[in-house]
Structure formats: structure tokens, C-alpha cells
Amino acid sequence: MNEEYHNPVLLQESVDGLKVHENGVYVDVTFGGGGHSKEILKRLGPEGKLFAFDQDEDALVNTVDDQRFTLINENFRFLKQFLKFYGILKVDGILADFGVSSHQFDQAQRGFSIRFNADLDMRMSRKNELSAFKVVNKYSIENLAKVFFDYGELRNANAISKKIVESRLENPIKTTEQLKTVLKQFLPKMKENKILAQIYQAIRIEVNQELEVLKSFLEQTPEVLKQGGRLSMISYHSLEDRFVKRFIRDGKFEGEAEKDFYGNINVPFKKVGGLIIPSSNEIAQNNRARSAKLRIAERM
């Protein structure tokens, strides 16, 4: 596997969670470096099939030369649409490793990492029109504040937004270093990296519409999965994990779970086991695994 591109997190645990049948049809909706896909392919027989999604053009270099494998260069919000295009109506399992790949963090010019000075970009697909530059330089104070509060969980979102808007009136904020300089007063030395990470996360989620994509994806899974089919999903921050946990439990993101005429809860999934987190050994080898949370569910 291409560990230089992305070291797969919870590799065995997440693929074990799919309970792979050798002749089954599976989907890896976050292909990246191909680590999870290659592990699924190891467990498939000659009649099995694996479809993978990745919207990042860079991931295409990692494609697998295997007749059982199809890589789709699209956002996984189009899961059902593209599976139907390939004649697939139902699958046996879906794996998702949400978040940013190691490759995306390590490519300075992509603007994802607080370690590098780069143009404000943060697009997971370069086909996207919305970029970090547009969010920072075009959004109103109110819209910026909503992004920072909702997606970065920053209590001083209003003050941060006001400072950005005041600064960009003099000159556009074009790079990550310029953004850091503008927000210097909000970055105390002991907490600078933590707060910057929250700011970057908020902008990145907005640029890529990550939570809307996640919700759209989850809403399609009951229709796409066969009865007894498995969902294996790795989240990296509380916003993602909250949606995943709630959907598995209630089949929706807000309000109470639906009930039948007799008051019995009627949901599409049942959870399989408890929350799974990386071992201390895995975290020592791959620090980016430290916040990972794996949840597994089965289609009722």
C-alpha cells in the first residue's frame, strides 16, 4: 500500500467490520492511498467486486490494477448515482475513512496544514469553485462567524470574523501565513496550534461542504446496502462522529427515531459492537490516528 500517500487508520478493524464475503460487492468511499481497498481486495474471491470513490485527482495515481476494482473520481455524495451507472443497486458493505489524507496535509500548496505557508485553497477537489480564499475574503462577518462557531466550535467566532473583514479591506488575505498574522491576537503561544487547527478545520469543512456531504452519503446507505450489509466508518472530529452515531441510532440527524404503530423504534441500522479507537501502538506509529473513532453498523 502507498503509506507515503496515506497510512490507513484502523486498517484491520475497519475491514473486519465489513465481514467481507468472498463474492460480495463492496464500496470504499474514501480511496486515498488505497490501503483499505487493498485489504478488502485481499479478502475477496475472483467473483467479488470493489468500487472506490475519491474526488481528489491526486488519488488516481494509486489506482489498483485488478479487474475486480473500479475507481470513481467523484465525491461520495454521488454514491447511489454512480453505483447505478455501473449496474449496482445493492452492495454488501461500505467503508468510509472521513477527513483529510496524509498526502493532502503534507502537500504544502494545498493549504490544509498549519505547518506550511501556502495559498488559501483547502479544496479536496480542484474542480470545486469555492476555496479557502473565497471564504476568507468574500464571506460576510455573519457568515464567517457561523462557519467558525459551527465547524470550529470557537467561542470568539464573532471577534475573529470581524478582524478578518477589517483586515481584508486593506489587502486581500491570500496565504495561510497572512491569515495567521491577521489573527495573531487570538493565538496565545501555548494554544496557537490548537486554535489554528480549529480555524483551519472550520474553513476546510465549509470549502468542501463536508458535513452536508456526510449527511447526504449516510441518507443513501439504507437504500444501497443489502439486508445484513455492513457500514464501517472512521471519523476524526466530534462533528462527524455525532452525525454518524446519531444516524446509526435513530436513522436521522435531528428529532426522535421513527416508531411503528405499536411504538417500536423503526430504524434502518443496528450498531455492531462498541466504539473502536486506535491502540497506543498505532498512535505511536501514526500520530494522525490519535483522534480516530470507528463505528460499525448492520443494515436491518
N, C-alpha and C positions, 0 to 999 in steps of 0.2 A: 504493500500500500504506500501511497505517497505521503509519508509523515512530514516531509518538509512543507507540503501544502497545508495539511491539516491532520493533526494527530487525533484520531477518533476517540471520543469520550465514552466511557461505559460501554465499550465495544461488545464484549461477550454478553453482558447483562441485557443490553437493549435488543440484541439479535435473539438471545434466548427467549426474551419476552414475546417474540413473534411466534414461537412454537412452529418453526418452519417445516412444512410438508414438502417432500422432495418434488412433487409435481404441482405445487401451488403457484399462484400468481401473487407477486409482492411489489410494493412500491417504496422506494427510498425518496422522500420528497425534498431532501437536502443533501444532494450528492457530494458536493465539495471535493475533497481529495479522493473519494471513493472507498474509504476504509470500511464503512458499514456495508456498502453494496457488495464489496468483495467477500465479506464474511457471509452475507446472505447467499451469494452465488456458490460458495463452498458447500453449503448445506442443501442446495437444490440439485435435483436429478436432471437428466437430459431433457425432460419434457417441461421442466419448470420455467417460469418467466419472471424477469425483474425489470421494472420500469423505474427510472430515476429522473428527478427534476432538479434543475439548478438554473437560476436566472442569470448568474454571473458567467460571462463569456470566458473568463479565465479558467473556469472549472472544466471546460470542454477538453482541455489537454489531458485530463485524467481519465478520459473515457476508457471503457473496458472492451477489449476485442473478444467478444463472446456472443454467439448467436442467440443466446437466451436473454441478452441485455439490450435495453433501449434507453438512451439518454435524451431527455427532452429539455431543450434550452429555454425554459419558461418558468414563471413564478408558479409555485404550487397552489396558488389560489385558483388556478385553472385545472385542478386535479381531474374532476369529473369530465370536463370538456375534452381533454387530451386523451384520457383513457378510452373514452367513447370513440375518438378518432381512430384509435388503434384496435377497435372492436372489443374492448374490455369493459364489461358492465359491472362485474363484481370481482373483488380481489380477496386474498386470504390474509393479508396483513399489510400494515403501513407503518413505516419507521420515519420519525422526524427528529432531527437534531437542530433545534432552533438556534438563532443567534448568528454571530459573525464568525467566519472561519479564521483559523490562524493565518492563512495566506492573506486574507483581507486586512487583518490587523498589521501584518508585517510589511505590506506594500505601502510605503510612506505616502506615495502620491494619491492613495485612495482616501486619505484623510480620516480614517477610522480611529487611529491610535493617538493617545495623548503624548506618546513618546517622540513624535516627529512633527516638524513644521511642514505643512502641506497646504495646497489649495483646499478650501472648504468644499468638499464633494460629498462623501459618505453614501454614494449610490451603490447598492448591491448589484444593480444592472445599469450599465451606462446608457441604456435606452430610455431610462427614466428622465422626464423633463425636470422634475423637482430635485434640487440639490441642496446641500447644506448652505451654500452661498445664498440661494434664493430665500431660504427660511430665515437666515440671519439678517439679510439686507432688505427683504420685501415685506415680511410679516409685520402686522401692527403690534403695538405694545400688548394689547389684549390677547391676540392670538399667540404671541411668543410666550406670554405668561402662562397660558393654558398648556402649551407644549411642555414648558419646564416644570409646571406643577403636576400635570397628569402623568407625564412619562419619565420625569427625572425625580419626582417627589421632593422638589426643592421648595422649602417654606418661603424663601425670599424670592420667589419667581417673579413677582412684580418689579422689585428693585433691579434684578438682573436684566429684565426686559427693557426697563426704562433706560438703563445705562447703555445698552446696545443701540437702542434707537437714537439716543442723543449723540453717540459716537459716530454712527454711520452718516449722520447729517453732514459731518465734516469730510469724511472719507469713507468709501465702501470698506467693509471688513472682508478681506479676500482670503486670508490664510488662518490656519489654526493658531499660529503664534500671535497674530494680530488680535484674535478673539481672546486669547489668554491675557494679553496686555490690557485690553479694554476692561476685562473683568478682574483685574489684579486685586482690587479692594475686597472682592468676595472670596479670595483664595488664601486664607491663612496658611502659613507654611506647613503646619502639622496636618492640615486637612486638604491641601491643594489637590493631590491626586484623586482623592475620593470625590471631591466636589466637581472637579473637571470630568471625571468619569460619568457622573450623574448628568452633567450638562451635555456631554457628547452623546450619551445614551438617549437622552430626550430628543436631540436633533436628529439622530440616526433613525429612531423609531418613526418620527414624523416624515422624514425624507422617504423612507421605504414603506410607510404605512403598515408597519409590522403587526400591530395588534388587529387592524382591520383584516389583513391577510390571514392571520391566525384564526380569527373568528370565522371567516369565510371557509377556510380549509376544514375546520372542525365541523361546521354545519353540513359539509358534504360527506363526511366519513360514514354516517349511519347508512346512507344510500349506497355507498361504494363497497362497504365491507360485507362479506357473506356472514350469515349467522355462524357464530363461533370464531369469526375472524378477529385478529388482534391489532390493537393500536399500541405502539411503543414510542413514547415521546419524551425528549430531553429538553428541559427549559433551563434558562440561565439567570433569570431575574424574576422577582416576585410578581410583576405584572403578567408575564407569560404564564407562570405556574398557576396563578389564580384562575385564569381563564381555563386552562387545561383541567385543573382539579374540579372546578365548578361544572364544566361540561360533562365530565365523566360522572359526577354525582347526580346532576339534575337534568342533563340534556339541553341546557340553556345557560345563558350568562347572567341573566337577571331574573328575579322572582323565584317562586317555588316550582319544584318539579311538577310536571303534569301527573294527574291521578285519573284512574279509570272510574267507572260508575260506582264501584264498591269502595273507593278511597285508597286503592292500592297504587303506589307510586309506579308510574309508567315511563321508564327511561330507556334509551337505546343501548346503554353500556352497563357493564358491571366491572368494578375495579378488580384487578388481579394482583394480589399481594399488597404490600405497603410501599411507601416511598423508598426509592433506592438512590443512594448517593455514592460518589466515588470513594474508594478506600484511601487511607492515608498514603499508601504506597503509590497509587495512581496520581494523587495530587502532587506528591514529591517529584514524580517524573514529568507531570504536565500540569503546571500551575493553573492553566486556564480551565481545568476541570473542577476547581475548588467550589464553584457555585452551582454546579450541575445538579439537576433533580430529574430522575427518571420515574415516570408513571406509566403503568401498563393497564389496558382495559380490553375487555372482550365484548364483541357485539352479541346482544341478546337474541 
